[in-house]
Amino acid sequence: MRRMPRIPVADLSHPALEAYRNLKQTNLTRRTGRFVVEGHRCVRRLLDSRFETVSVLGSERRVHLIESDVPPEIPLYVVSEELARELIGFNFHAGVMACGQRGPSPSWDDVLPTDPQTPALVVGCPRITDPDNLGGLIRLCSGFGATAIGLHPGCCDPFSRRVLRVSMGNAFHLPIVESRDLAADLTRLRDERGFEIAAAVLDDAARPLAACVRPNRLVLLLGNEADGLDSSWIDLSDWKVVIPMADQADSLNVTVAAGIMLHHFQRLS
């Protein structure tokens, strides 16, 4: 099927560019219902996902990287390199962006297997506030086969431009539950769906990771970048897990720790 011709845009005030303006400012996707993703690989993942793609924007030099993938019903806007820099506010190396429409957050019923005996691995995040860390966690969860990731309201926006870029577009395919009350949700998962909750902590009394056998259904709780998990989340858990380290090291970045733990827990035995 032939796609519609490129739509050249030479005026920064063009309404089609509204979603792409001022991207260096704080992302407002939770309020507007739209998000912006950059890079032809991430744009391609958006196009292949359940999310609606509102439009695609490319610079004259780089638009060829995505043009053949854009369906004819989606407008493909093209701007000069100079206009792209002026519009976006930084040197636009990626050369390709897309605007998507975010939908309502899925519920746990939407993302968990209906058969209670089916294995499931959920990552729970009470307060991941750094976009790089959340993007990395989403990519890791996707790569190691997590069933879903659950976010408490204290987390940063999983559809911010930075999170989407670091996640390499995996946020479009990994189920992300933006919970209003993650503690209450996880309690229900334990009481009604047979999950065990494990808290990742720095505690010599916790189970060493190598000694942990993953239960059939597991929630892995990961703490904040600076402060870890506070006591209320640890009290909610059924057991604690730690990655033993040399005496000279006091902690790992949350994404590094998550990668090690998810690699271990992707196996049921």
Secondary structure, DSSP 8 states (H G I E B T S, - for coil): ------EE---TT-GGGGGGTTTTS---HHHHSEEEEESHHHHHHHHTSSSEEEEEEEETTTGGGTGGGS-TTS-EEEE-HHHHHHHHSS---S-EEEEEE------HHHHS-SSTTS-EEEEEES----HHHHHHHHHHHHHTT-SEEEE-TTS--TTSHHHHHHTTTGGGTS-EEE-S-HHHHHHHHHHHH--EEEEE---TTSEEGGG----SEEEEE--BTTTB--HHHHHHSSEEEE----TT-----HHHHHHHHHHHHTS--
